[in-house]
Amino acid sequence: MSAPVLTRPRPTATRARIDARLPWWALALPTLAFITLLVLILNPSDAHAAGSDPAITHLVERVQLLLARQP
């Protein structure tokens, strides 16, 4: 004798929707950290403990020039 199979009813459209709202800081804190690191990279004179690698310095200067030339 086989056992009866219990099936769940399919969820309706209102119950199937997932509420995935994030708190404000879940987006603000990573954005703030990214902007802070970007500012430190673009202004290497503020980084006193950084080594003087000429290739990275030239790359940062080129990026600054490209950003300054945007209309």
N, C-alpha and C positions, 0 to 999 in steps of 0.2 A: 504494500500500500504506500503510495507516495504522499509526502507531506504537502499541505497547501502552501503556495508561495504568496507571501505578503508583499504587495507593491505599494509604494508611497504615491500619493497623488502628485502630479507635477505642480510646482509652485506657480502661482499666478504672476502676472507681470509686476504687480505692486509688491509682492513678497520677494521676488527674485532680485530686485534692485538692491545693490550694496551701497551703504552710506559710508564713503571713504573720505571724509573731510579731515584735513590735517590742521593742527593748531598753527597759529600765526608764526610761532618761532621755528617750526619745522622747515619753513622756507627762508625765513629771515636770517637765521644764524649761519647756514651754509653760504648764503649770498654775502653776508657781511665778512665772513672769513675769506671768501674768494676775492672780494674787492680789496680787502686789506693786503692780502698777499700780492695781488696785482699791482697795487700802489708801491709796495716795497720793491718789487722787481723793476718797475718803471723808473724808480728814483733810487739808484744804487748808492748814492752818496749818503743816504740815511743808514745804510747797513754797514756799520763800522767794523764788525767782526768778519765781514766777507773777504775772501781772498781776491786777488786781482787777476782773474783769468781774462786775457785780452779778447778771446773769442766771444765769451758771454757778454762782455762790455760792449763790443761792437754790435752784437746782435740786438741788445737792448737799445742802443742808440739808433739803429735802423728802424726798430719798431716805433720808437718815439717819433722819428722823422715821418714815418708813414702815417701815424695817427695824427700828427700835426698838419699834414697836407690835405686831409679830407675836407671837402667843401661843405 
